[in-house]
C-alpha cells in the first residue's frame, strides 16, 4: 500500500507573494476592489492572494461562504488568516453534520 505523503492530500500553503513597491501594491488593490465590486470575484481573488491583501482575501471568502462553497471559504480564511471566520465556519459545518446525523 502506498504511503500517505507527509504533507497530506490537500495543499494549503500560502501562495508566493508578488514583489511590488507600495505604490504598485496600492494600485493593484484598487484594481482588485474594482473587479470585486463589478462581480469579477475570480480575478479580484487572484490579485488579493498574490499581494497577501488580507481584507480582500476575507471578503472573497465571505463571497464563497454566501454561495455555500464552504471549502473555498475555508481555504481563503486559512490563507488570510482569519481564525474567527474559521471558527464560525467550523461551527456551521458541525451544525450541518449534526442535521445529517439526526435525519
N, CA, C and O atoms as a DFTB+ gen file, in Angstrom:
412 C
 N C O
     1  1       0.841      -1.181       0.000
     2  2       0.000       0.000       0.000
     3  2       0.886       1.245       0.000
     4  3       1.851       1.329       0.760
     5  1       0.553       2.201      -0.851
     6  2       1.337       3.433      -0.929
     7  2       1.149       4.252       0.340
     8  3       0.057       4.302       0.907
     9  1       2.208       4.879       0.768
    10  2       2.132       5.689       1.975
    11  2       1.526       7.049       1.661
    12  3       1.656       7.571       0.554
    13  1       0.867       7.600       2.657
    14  2       0.286       8.932       2.518
    15  2       1.426       9.944       2.602
    16  3       2.262       9.862       3.501
    17  1       1.462      10.896       1.671
    18  2       2.525      11.910       1.738
    19  2       2.455      12.673       3.056
    20  3       1.368      12.905       3.585
    21  1       3.618      13.064       3.587
    22  2       3.637      13.745       4.884
    23  2       2.882      15.067       4.861
    24  3       2.400      15.519       5.900
    25  1       2.772      15.697       3.682
    26  2       2.028      16.942       3.585
    27  2       0.544      16.720       3.371
    28  3      -0.218      17.684       3.296
    29  1       0.116      15.465       3.270
    30  2      -1.300      15.148       3.098
    31  2      -1.713      15.239       1.640
    32  3      -0.874      15.265       0.740
    33  1      -3.006      15.287       1.425
    34  2      -3.536      15.310       0.067
    35  2      -4.004      16.687      -0.375
    36  3      -4.130      16.939      -1.574
    37  1      -4.263      17.575       0.564
    38  2      -4.760      18.903       0.233
    39  2      -3.647      19.911       0.468
    40  3      -3.113      20.012       1.572
    41  1      -3.305      20.648      -0.565
    42  2      -2.269      21.662      -0.448
    43  2      -2.894      22.937       0.113
    44  3      -3.805      23.505      -0.490
    45  1      -2.411      23.377       1.246
    46  2      -2.973      24.573       1.880
    47  2      -1.925      25.647       2.114
    48  3      -2.179      26.589       2.864
    49  1      -0.759      25.536       1.498
    50  2       0.270      26.543       1.716
    51  2      -0.122      27.845       1.043
    52  3      -0.839      27.856       0.042
    53  1       0.354      28.925       1.601
    54  2       0.064      30.239       1.042
    55  2       0.847      30.432      -0.255
    56  3       1.987      29.983      -0.370
    57  1       0.233      31.098      -1.224
    58  2       0.941      31.354      -2.478
    59  2       2.086      32.334      -2.250
    60  3       2.082      33.085      -1.274
    61  1       3.065      32.324      -3.151
    62  2       4.164      33.285      -3.057
    63  2       3.616      34.677      -3.315
    64  3       2.799      34.881      -4.213
    65  1       4.067      35.615      -2.529
    66  2       3.608      36.997      -2.653
    67  2       4.377      37.709      -3.755
    68  3       5.573      37.490      -3.943
    69  1       3.674      38.555      -4.470
    70  2       4.297      39.335      -5.529
    71  2       5.207      40.396      -4.905
    72  3       4.871      40.987      -3.879
    73  1       6.353      40.628      -5.532
    74  2       7.280      41.650      -5.051
    75  2       6.956      42.952      -5.779
    76  3       7.359      43.144      -6.926
    77  1       6.229      43.844      -5.110
    78  2       5.859      45.132      -5.700
    79  2       6.090      46.224      -4.666
    80  3       6.054      45.980      -3.460
    81  1       6.328      47.433      -5.167
    82  2       6.501      48.533      -4.219
    83  2       5.132      48.999      -3.728
    84  3       4.101      48.557      -4.237
    85  1       5.127      49.883      -2.748
    86  2       3.869      50.279      -2.096
    87  2       2.903      50.976      -3.053
    88  3       1.690      50.800      -2.935
    89  1       3.414      51.756      -3.990
    90  2       2.536      52.441      -4.954
    91  2       1.877      51.433      -5.888
    92  3       0.686      51.535      -6.182
    93  1       2.662      50.456      -6.355
    94  2       2.102      49.416      -7.218
    95  2       1.084      48.578      -6.454
    96  3       0.032      48.224      -6.987
    97  1       1.405      48.264      -5.202
    98  2       0.503      47.467      -4.386
    99  2      -0.822      48.195      -4.196
   100  3      -1.885      47.589      -4.329
   101  1      -0.770      49.476      -3.888
   102  2      -2.000      50.258      -3.696
   103  2      -2.829      50.281      -4.977
   104  3      -4.052      50.145      -4.927
   105  1      -2.166      50.454      -6.131
   106  2      -2.882      50.475      -7.409
   107  2      -3.520      49.117      -7.695
   108  3      -4.656      49.052      -8.164
   109  1      -2.799      48.041      -7.416
   110  2      -3.351      46.706      -7.651
   111  2      -4.505      46.396      -6.698
   112  3      -5.482      45.760      -7.095
   113  1      -4.401      46.835      -5.464
   114  2      -5.501      46.635      -4.515
   115  2      -6.744      47.386      -4.988
   116  3      -7.855      46.859      -4.928
   117  1      -6.551      48.633      -5.463
   118  2      -7.691      49.385      -6.015
   119  2      -8.318      48.637      -7.185
   120  3      -9.542      48.550      -7.288
   121  1      -7.471      48.093      -8.075
   122  2      -7.966      47.330      -9.223
   123  2      -8.722      46.091      -8.749
   124  3      -9.792      45.779      -9.272
   125  1      -8.174      45.387      -7.767
   126  2      -8.846      44.221      -7.212
   127  2     -10.191      44.581      -6.614
   128  3     -11.165      43.849      -6.790
   129  1     -10.257      45.701      -5.911
   130  2     -11.522      46.146      -5.325
   131  2     -12.542      46.495      -6.412
   132  3     -13.725      46.180      -6.284
   133  1     -12.079      47.143      -7.475
   134  2     -12.979      47.457      -8.592
   135  2     -13.530      46.179      -9.215
   136  3     -14.731      46.070      -9.462
   137  1     -12.653      45.219      -9.466
   138  2     -13.090      43.945     -10.039
   139  2     -14.073      43.236      -9.115
   140  3     -15.082      42.698      -9.571
   141  1     -13.782      43.237      -7.833
   142  2     -14.660      42.591      -6.853
   143  2     -16.039      43.238      -6.886
   144  3     -17.056      42.545      -6.915
   145  1     -16.071      44.575      -6.883
   146  2     -17.347      45.303      -6.880
   147  2     -18.131      45.101      -8.170
   148  3     -19.359      45.190      -8.169
   149  1     -17.429      44.830      -9.276
   150  2     -18.102      44.570     -10.560
   151  2     -18.548      43.112     -10.677
   152  3     -19.239      42.745     -11.628
   153  1     -18.150      42.284      -9.708
   154  2     -18.566      40.885      -9.712
   155  2     -17.545      39.917     -10.269
   156  3     -17.822      38.721     -10.357
   157  1     -16.363      40.403     -10.652
   158  2     -15.307      39.508     -11.148
   159  2     -14.490      39.020      -9.952
   160  3     -13.338      39.409      -9.758
   161  1     -15.116      38.171      -9.171
   162  2     -14.523      37.705      -7.913
   163  2     -13.257      36.893      -8.170
   164  3     -12.283      37.011      -7.427
   165  1     -13.266      36.072      -9.214
   166  2     -12.110      35.227      -9.510
   167  2     -10.834      36.023      -9.741
   168  3      -9.788      35.708      -9.173
   169  1     -10.920      37.054     -10.576
   170  2      -9.728      37.870     -10.860
   171  2      -9.337      38.696      -9.642
   172  3      -8.152      38.840      -9.342
   173  1     -10.325      39.237      -8.942
   174  2     -10.033      40.004      -7.728
   175  2      -9.335      39.117      -6.704
   176  3      -8.375      39.537      -6.058
   177  1      -9.825      37.884      -6.559
   178  2      -9.231      36.939      -5.607
   179  2      -7.774      36.670      -5.964
   180  3      -6.925      36.602      -5.076
   181  1      -7.476      36.518      -7.244
   182  2      -6.085      36.282      -7.666
   183  2      -5.193      37.454      -7.267
   184  3      -4.079      37.253      -6.781
   185  1      -5.676      38.660      -7.470
   186  2      -4.895      39.849      -7.102
   187  2      -4.691      39.883      -5.589
   188  3      -3.572      40.077      -5.114
   189  1      -5.778      39.694      -4.831
   190  2      -5.684      39.750      -3.376
   191  2      -4.716      38.694      -2.844
   192  3      -3.917      38.975      -1.950
   193  1      -4.786      37.481      -3.394
   194  2      -3.902      36.408      -2.936
   195  2      -2.452      36.690      -3.295
   196  3      -1.556      36.447      -2.486
   197  1      -2.209      37.199      -4.498
   198  2      -0.825      37.447      -4.913
   199  2      -0.179      38.559      -4.090
   200  3       1.039      38.578      -3.914
   201  1      -0.998      39.487      -3.587
   202  2      -0.469      40.582      -2.773
   203  2      -0.504      40.280      -1.277
   204  3       0.125      40.977      -0.481
   205  1      -1.241      39.242      -0.903
   206  2      -1.408      38.956       0.524
   207  2      -2.302      39.973       1.198
   208  3      -2.136      40.263       2.383
   209  1      -3.262      40.526       0.440
   210  2      -4.177      41.557       0.963
   211  2      -5.277      40.876       1.770
   212  3      -6.268      40.393       1.222
   213  1      -5.077      40.852       3.079
   214  2      -5.931      40.106       3.994
   215  2      -7.403      40.491       3.885
   216  3      -8.258      39.610       3.804
   217  1      -7.714      41.771       3.881
   218  2      -9.109      42.205       3.823
   219  2      -9.791      41.685       2.559
   220  3     -10.925      41.209       2.615
   221  1      -9.109      41.773       1.430
   222  2      -9.674      41.287       0.172
   223  2      -9.853      39.775       0.170
   224  3     -10.836      39.262      -0.363
   225  1      -8.906      39.066       0.765
   226  2      -8.999      37.600       0.843
   227  2     -10.200      37.206       1.710
   228  3     -10.938      36.281       1.370
   229  1     -10.389      37.904       2.817
   230  2     -11.523      37.616       3.696
   231  2     -12.840      37.936       2.990
   232  3     -13.794      37.164       3.084
   233  1     -12.900      39.074       2.281
   234  2     -14.124      39.406       1.547
   235  2     -14.418      38.373       0.471
   236  3     -15.578      38.042       0.226
   237  1     -13.382      37.864      -0.169
   238  2     -13.566      36.789      -1.153
   239  2     -14.106      35.540      -0.458
   240  3     -15.005      34.878      -0.976
   241  1     -13.563      35.222       0.705
   242  2     -14.063      34.088       1.478
   243  2     -15.519      34.267       1.854
   244  3     -16.297      33.313       1.812
   245  1     -15.895      35.486       2.223
   246  2     -17.294      35.768       2.556
   247  2     -18.202      35.539       1.355
   248  3     -19.311      35.022       1.494
   249  1     -17.723      35.927       0.171
   250  2     -18.494      35.709      -1.052
   251  2     -18.770      34.224      -1.245
   252  3     -19.906      33.824      -1.500
   253  1     -17.717      33.406      -1.121
   254  2     -17.889      31.964      -1.312
   255  2     -18.734      31.347      -0.198
   256  3     -19.474      30.392      -0.435
   257  1     -18.629      31.880       0.995
   258  2     -19.454      31.394       2.098
   259  2     -20.931      31.621       1.777
   260  3     -21.757      30.728       1.966
   261  1     -21.261      32.827       1.288
   262  2     -22.648      33.143       0.940
   263  2     -23.161      32.271      -0.207
   264  3     -24.361      32.016      -0.307
   265  1     -22.259      31.820      -1.063
   266  2     -22.622      30.930      -2.171
   267  2     -22.639      29.464      -1.740
   268  3     -22.828      28.570      -2.565
   269  1     -22.440      29.226      -0.446
   270  2     -22.410      27.879       0.154
   271  2     -21.243      27.037      -0.348
   272  3     -21.302      25.808      -0.309
   273  1     -20.182      27.693      -0.819
   274  2     -18.948      26.992      -1.188
   275  2     -18.024      27.069       0.029
   276  3     -17.059      27.833       0.063
   277  1     -18.360      26.245       1.027
   278  2     -17.684      26.329       2.316
   279  2     -16.223      25.921       2.262
   280  3     -15.410      26.438       3.027
   281  1     -15.878      25.006       1.376
   282  2     -14.470      24.587       1.271
   283  2     -13.601      25.728       0.755
   284  3     -12.512      25.959       1.279
   285  1     -14.068      26.443      -0.266
   286  2     -13.284      27.578      -0.782
   287  2     -13.235      28.690       0.265
   288  3     -12.194      29.321       0.449
   289  1     -14.337      28.931       0.942
   290  2     -14.347      29.936       2.009
   291  2     -13.325      29.566       3.077
   292  3     -12.553      30.412       3.529
   293  1     -13.327      28.291       3.479
   294  2     -12.370      27.826       4.489
   295  2     -10.927      28.028       4.012
   296  3     -10.078      28.493       4.772
   297  1     -10.659      27.679       2.766
   298  2      -9.307      27.831       2.217
   299  2      -8.869      29.294       2.270
   300  3      -7.749      29.597       2.683
   301  1      -9.748      30.190       1.856
   302  2      -9.400      31.610       1.849
   303  2      -9.236      32.157       3.262
   304  3      -8.313      32.927       3.526
   305  1     -10.121      31.767       4.163
   306  2      -9.985      32.208       5.547
   307  2      -8.670      31.706       6.147
   308  3      -8.048      32.403       6.948
   309  1      -8.251      30.510       5.764
   310  2      -6.986      29.954       6.263
   311  2      -5.799      30.728       5.723
   312  3      -4.828      30.966       6.441
   313  1      -5.875      31.122       4.456
   314  2      -4.772      31.851       3.839
   315  2      -4.685      33.284       4.333
   316  3      -3.608      33.878       4.294
   317  1      -5.799      33.859       4.801
   318  2      -5.820      35.273       5.181
   319  2      -4.825      35.627       6.294
   320  3      -4.117      36.607       6.063
   321  1      -4.663      35.032       7.395
   322  2      -5.535      34.115       8.120
   323  2      -6.614      34.882       8.872
   324  3      -6.431      36.036       9.261
   325  1      -7.760      34.196       9.068
   326  2      -8.891      34.778       9.786
   327  2      -9.458      33.728      10.744
   328  3     -10.469      33.094      10.441
   329  1      -8.804      33.540      11.908
   330  2      -9.208      32.472      12.830
   331  2     -10.653      32.579      13.310
   332  3     -11.305      31.558      13.529
   333  1     -11.159      33.797      13.478
   334  2     -12.548      33.947      13.915
   335  2     -13.519      33.432      12.859
   336  3     -14.532      32.815      13.188
   337  1     -13.207      33.689      11.583
   338  2     -14.061      33.198      10.488
   339  2     -13.973      31.677      10.379
   340  3     -14.976      31.009      10.129
   341  1     -12.775      31.138      10.568
   342  2     -12.588      29.684      10.511
   343  2     -13.410      29.018      11.609
   344  3     -14.069      28.005      11.372
   345  1     -13.368      29.591      12.817
   346  2     -14.121      29.024      13.938
   347  2     -15.622      29.061      13.654
   348  3     -16.332      28.088      13.909
   349  1     -16.096      30.177      13.133
   350  2     -17.516      30.312      12.804
   351  2     -17.922      29.307      11.729
   352  3     -18.979      28.682      11.821
   353  1     -17.093      29.159      10.732
   354  2     -17.364      28.211       9.651
   355  2     -17.352      26.779      10.170
   356  3     -18.180      25.966       9.758
   357  1     -16.435      26.464      11.059
   358  2     -16.374      25.120      11.632
   359  2     -17.652      24.819      12.419
   360  3     -18.177      23.707      12.353
   361  1     -18.151      25.811      13.163
   362  2     -19.414      25.610      13.884
   363  2     -20.564      25.366      12.914
   364  3     -21.410      24.505      13.157
   365  1     -20.599      26.114      11.823
   366  2     -21.657      25.957      10.806
   367  2     -21.591      24.564      10.183
   368  3     -22.620      23.910      10.012
   369  1     -20.400      24.114       9.850
   370  2     -20.235      22.790       9.254
   371  2     -20.647      21.701      10.250
   372  3     -21.245      20.699       9.859
   373  1     -20.333      21.890      11.515
   374  2     -20.727      20.916      12.539
   375  2     -22.250      20.845      12.654
   376  3     -22.807      19.762      12.833
   377  1     -22.924      21.991      12.553
   378  2     -24.386      22.009      12.580
   379  2     -24.963      21.215      11.412
   380  3     -25.938      20.481      11.576
   381  1     -24.368      21.360      10.251
   382  2     -24.826      20.636       9.061
   383  2     -24.674      19.133       9.273
   384  3     -25.590      18.363       8.983
   385  1     -23.521      18.722       9.779
   386  2     -23.280      17.295      10.020
   387  2     -24.249      16.767      11.073
   388  3     -24.772      15.662      10.928
   389  1     -24.498      17.548      12.141
   390  2     -25.474      17.143      13.147
   391  2     -26.856      16.933      12.534
   392  3     -27.564      15.988      12.881
   393  1     -27.227      17.823      11.622
   394  2     -28.508      17.708      10.939
   395  2     -28.596      16.432      10.119
   396  3     -29.634      15.769      10.100
   397  1     -27.502      16.086       9.438
   398  2     -27.479      14.846       8.650
   399  2     -27.622      13.632       9.560
   400  3     -28.348      12.688       9.247
   401  1     -26.927      13.669      10.681
   402  2     -26.982      12.539      11.617
   403  2     -28.385      12.367      12.177
   404  3     -28.847      11.239      12.348
   405  1     -29.067      13.464      12.464
   406  2     -30.405      13.411      13.054
   407  2     -31.496      13.028      12.054
   408  3     -32.620      12.722      12.452
   409  1     -31.177      13.042      10.768
   410  2     -32.192      12.699       9.752
   411  2     -32.523      11.238       9.736
   412  3     -33.356      10.802       8.940
